[in-house]
Amino acid sequence: MVEPTVAVLAGGLSHERDVSLRSGRRLSAALREQGLTVEEWDTDSGLLDRLRSERPDAAVVALHGGQGENGSVQAVLEMLRVPYVGTSSHSCRRAWDKPTAKALLSAAGYATPEWVVLPHSTFRELGAQGVLDAIVDHLGLPLILKPDQGGSALGAQVVRDASELPAAMVGCFAYGDTVLAERLVEGVEVAVAVVERDGEPEALPAVEIVPESGVYDYTSRYTAGLTDFFAPARLPEESAKAVGELAVAAHRLLGLRDISRTDAIVAADGTVYFLEVNSSPGLTETSTVPMAIETSGASLGAVFADLVSRAIRRSG
């Protein structure tokens, strides 16, 4: 039996290019260990021609941010009828927009920190200081500001004093035109991977995240030694079950497929708060999904080789 040829799509032109390349390299090596023929393709202007002329049996989207998570590359793969691992283009778009994901989970009865979403134009047209004052009056302090779309915590800023708010807004707007201001809930931060097995989403053991700086920002995520990870998370059994149920619910409600990662906070009173979901989670040496897979007793290569097989069968 000839093993399928898999194209791992990584790189691209988003702010998260370097992280994506790291994910792509690690995933490619893991799939090769499973005996698959793997090619690493940068996602650039030559992608369409290459997909047509060197059509792989399947693709795996290892892109982060931009086209890899907003559904653009997935839509191209769908138009060219190339089987791929991951969520459909329409559902990627839904998950990519953080306020939309929060609203859907909230409507389904899951807790998520109170939030407000405002475009840059609102500050310009109504007066920045007045809008900032209204945000503090409405949500209180501390807050976390983040772009409404994007990943790797790029542009995310924690604000504990109102005087920090203007600079934090400027930093956030450097990565997008719309800001999500969210009440900061403090507690145990966890990431929960969900993998579909036999068509059913299954939550893997939660990974607890403890950054030295106290904030799980871009540097803390991707610099070895700056964050301590505990897999499985040091949670009471009831809380561990609750975060798993939340992650599976997010996967289902948002129409995700194959694999996803939900980020959450377990507050001191035991309440589990949904933060966001990622349809193309990182697979680097410091990423939580490979940790969760290993803790579950599986390997990164075996899990993704199975997902590749499922993607090919879907297209048959």
Sequence and secondary structure as in RCSB ss.txt:
>XXXX:A:sequence
MVEPTVAVLAGGLSHERDVSLRSGRRLSAALREQGLTVEEWDTDSGLLDRLRSERPDAAVVALHGGQGENGSVQA
VLEMLRVPYVGTSSHSCRRAWDKPTAKALLSAAGYATPEWVVLPHSTFRELGAQGVLDAIVDHLGLPLILKPDQG
GSALGAQVVRDASELPAAMVGCFAYGDTVLAERLVEGVEVAVAVVERDGEPEALPAVEIVPESGVYDYTSRYTAG
LTDFFAPARLPEESAKAVGELAVAAHRLLGLRDISRTDAIVAADGTVYFLEVNSSPGLTETSTVPMAIETSGASL
GAVFADLVSRAIRRSG
>XXXX:A:secstr
    EEEEEE  SSTTHHHHHHHHHHHHHHHHTTT EEEEEE STTHHHHHHHS  SEEEE   SGGGTSSHHHH
HHHHTT  EES  HHHHHHHHBHHHHHHHHHHTT     EEEEEHHHHHHH HHHHHHHHHHHH SSEEEEESB 
STTTT EEESSGGGHHHHHHHHHTT SEEEEEE   EEEEEEEEEEETTEEEE   EEEEETTSS  HHHHHSTT
SEEEESS S  HHHHHHHHHHHHHHHHHTT  SEEEEEEEEETTS EEEEEEESS   STT HHHHHHHHTT  H
HHHHHHHHHHHHHHT 
